Structure formats: C-alpha cells, structure tokens
Amino acid sequence: MTRKQRRLVLIGSSFAVLVLAATLVLVALKDSIVFFNSPTDVMEKRVQAGTRIRLGGLVKPGTLARGENLAVRFEVTDGKSAIAVAYQGILPDLFREGQGVITEGALDPSGVFKADAVLAKHDETYMPKDVADALKKQGHWKDDYEKKK
C-alpha cells in the first residue's frame, strides 16, 4: 500500500467510527432529545410509571389548588389532553393559570405526574420588573415595551 492509500484508509476508518459513535449516541438519547412532551404525547407514547420526563403545556384554568406545606395540584393541557400534576415547593413568579409551564418529574401508577421542578414559560417580549425599572431610570425605556406586555 502506498502512503496515499494508507492515509485515505485512515481517514475513511476515522470517519466511519465517528458516524457509528454519533449514531449510537442519538439512538440512546432518542426520547431525551425532546425538550418536553405534551400531555397528548405522553398519552400516545403510554409512558410507564416512574419514567422521568419533562411535561409541557398550559396550566388549565380552574385546576390550580394549593394545599398545606407548599403542596400544589393543577392540570397541564395542550388543548387536546390534560394530565394532573402534583408539586410541593415554591412556584416561579410567572406561574399562573393559562400560562405556559414545563414540569420535570415522573408519572405515578395512578396517572398523576409527580413534579420535582416547575418552570414557567414566557413569551419573547417578557421583561423582568427589575430590568424595566433600570431601563426607565437610565432613560433607555421605550414606549414599545409597555405595549408588548
């Protein structure tokens, strides 16, 4: 074999190994690559109890119930399906009924999603109050910001 042929074989072999490694990683992570699953996805996939997932959707209006010791129950919906969620802890400031939310946790055998983390989603026009106040104070505030809220 000439030097050029050996180099081509080495490059080809390296590329094949790289493709194989990437394929194995993607196959192993196929369900984890999605940022979150909607309630309909969870129902259709028939996610097993105890499997950790991220559940995302809107907090269904009228389902928010607060209990003792920071216990909260609500339903997450995507307009087609809804899943009951139980969480114990401090909720984000942006959390409210009708708001987008992502919860991390697992389904229990009764079908209730036991969340250990709740993240409130906001749109691209959201601006924290502290930032808005700082912009007003510095004179960089634009009236457009008020209209976007």
Sequence and secondary structure as in RCSB ss.txt:
>XXXX:A:sequence
MTRKQRRLVLIGSSFAVLVLAATLVLVALKDSIVFFNSPTDVMEKRVQAGTRIRLGGLVKPGTLARGENLAVRFE
VTDGKSAIAVAYQGILPDLFREGQGVITEGALDPSGVFKADAVLAKHDETYMPKDVADALKKQGHWKDDYEKKK
>XXXX:A:secstr
  HHHHHHHHHHHHHHHHHHHHHHHHHHTTTTSSS B HHHHHHHT  TT EEEEEEEE TT  EE STTEEEEE
EE SS EEEEEEES   TT  TTSEEEEEEEE TTS EEEEEEEE   TT   HHHHHHHHHHT   HHHHHH 
